[in-house]
Amino acid sequence: MATKRQQLLDFAVLGLLHEAPMHGYEVRKRLDLAIGPFRALSFGTLYPALRGLVEEGYLVERSTDGPNTSRRPRIVYELTEHGRARFGELAGGGDDAAYDDESFALRLAFFARTEGTARLRILQGRQARLEERLAAIRRDAASGDSWSRLLTRHTEESLVRDLRWLAELIAAERGSSSTPGTLTDPNHPAFQPPRLGAPN
């Protein structure tokens, strides 16, 4: 059975290849730059994952160089229809793991290709997870020395900002249809950075 991290990597690769076929180096670069859980991902981890997805029929390999060239062929990976269907299955899943810090960030990165009902479920799950974390922190807010209390206050304020942002995303999602990528206006408050400062 695949580990949680392997499942996340498969999901990330399938999501990236929705955009266009890519060679392994480009996939690694995109994962390294854009998606937090896979920063500094090694080729020793990526290529076995790509081969596994090819073997499962989710990807196909294509050579970008003709047979008469002296250059070593570059292998480009392309999503199959089976792979698109698999990504849809993974994107639609909303188990508890989707609400974790690294899983949620990855799921959010591919919300444009996730059905609205799944987006809303994941946002609400993340909201509940952070509300539980905030309640636990507030219960213990008075414990520890002045430095630990300062750190606790900083964490509390960060959670409040994240919860405010999630509430805006949820409100916007409830006002949209179930079509993937509906929330596209960059001026919508939900797309703005979380506001700094102490909570109201």
N, C-alpha and C positions, 0 to 999 in steps of 0.2 A: 504494500500500500504506500502511495506517495506521501511524503511528509507535508506538513502545512507549508513550509517554505517552498517546496517543489511545486505544490499546487499554485502558490502565488506567482512563482516564476513562469509557469505554463500560462497562467491567465495574462500576465504582463506581456509575454511574447505574442500571444494570439491577439491581444488588444493592439499592440504596436503594428502588427502586420495587417491589421484592418486598413491602415492608412495607405500602404504601398508595399510591394516586395522589398526586402532589404537583405544585404549580406550580413554575415555574423558580426563583423566589426561595427557596422552601423547600428545593429540591434543592441550591442553592448554599450555603445556610446549613448544611445537614447535612454537606456535603462540607467546608466551611470549618471547622466545629467538630470533627468526629469523625474525619476521615480525613487523616492527615498530608500525603501527596503533593499534596493539592489545597487546602491552606490558601491563602487570598487568591486563589482562582480568580475570574477576571473573567467577567462575563456575555458578553463578546466571545468567550470560549473556550467557555463552557457552551452557549449557545444554538445555535451551529452544530453542536455535538455532539448536542444533543437533536433538531434537525432531521434530522440524518443518521440517527439511530436510528428516527425516524418514517418516513423514506423507505425504510429497510430493512425496515420492518414489525415492528420490535421494540417500538415504542411507538405509542400513538394519542393524539391531542390531543382534549380535550373542553373546551367552554366552560362555566364555572360560573354565568354570568348569563343570564337569559332575554332574548328579543328585544325586550321593551318597556322595558327598563331604560336609563337614561341613562349608566350606568357603562360604562366600557370592559370588554369581556369579559375574564375571567381565564382563561388557558389552563392546564389541568391535564393532566399527562402520566400515562398509565396503561400498565402493562406488558401486552403481548399474550401469548398462548400461545407464539407464535413467539419473543417476547422471553424468556420463561421458559426455553424450550429453549436459546436462545443463552447465557443466563447459566449454565445447567448445563454447557454445553460449555466455556465460559471457566473456570468454577470447577473443572472436572475436569482442566484442563490443568496439567501440572507441569514445564514446561521450566525451563532454568536461570534465566531471568529472574524466576521466582517466588521465588527465594531471595535476591534483592537486598534491600537495606534497605527502600526504599519499596514495592516490589512485595510483599514478605512482609507488611509491616504492613497493606496493603490486603487481601491474601488472608485474613489472620487475622481481619480485621473481619467477613468474611462466612463464617467457618467453620461457623456454625450452619446454613447452607444449602449446605454442601459435603459430598459423600459422604466417608465415613470413610477409604476407601482413598486418596482424593486428599489428604485432610488429613494422613494419615500420611506419604505421599510428600513433601509439601511440608515438613513438620516435619523429616523426616530430611535432606532436601536443604539446608534452612537450617542444621541442625546441622553437616553436613559443611562448608558454606561457612564457618561461624564457627570450626570446628576448624582449617581451613586458615589462617584469618586469625590465630588465636592462635599457631599453630606459627611463622608468619612473624615475629610480634612477638617471640616468645621467642628466636628465632635472633639477632635484632638488639638484644636487651634491654640489652646492655652498651655499646652505641655512643651517642655524643652526650654533651652536657653534663648536669649534674645536673637541670636543668629538663626537658629532653627525656626523660631517664630517668624522671622523676616522672610525666610525661604517659604514657609507655609503660606504667608500672606501673598507672596509673589505667585505661587502656584494657584492659590484661590482666585486671584484676579485673572490669571490666564484662563482658568476654567470658565469663569464667568463670561469673559470675552468670547471664548469658543462656543459657549452655550447660546449667547446672544446671536452669534453668526449662524449657528445651526437653526435657531428659531426662524431667522430670516429665510434661510434656504428652504425650510419646511413650509413656511407660509407661501413662498413663491411656487414651490412644487405643487402644493394643493390647488393653486390657481392655474396650473397648466394642465395640458392633456397628458395621456400616457405615452405619447410618441417620444422616442429617444431624442435627446438634444433639444427639447423644447425651450429650456431656460437659456437663451442665447444673448440677451441684451447686456452688454458689458457695463452699462450704467445702472443696472439694477442694484439696489443696496446689498443684495446677497453676494455680489461679486466684489465688493469693496473690501479692503483689508480690515481685519478686526480692529475696532477702535481702541486706542490706548487710554490709559488712565484708570483710576479707581472705579469700581462698579457703582452704579447709582444706588 
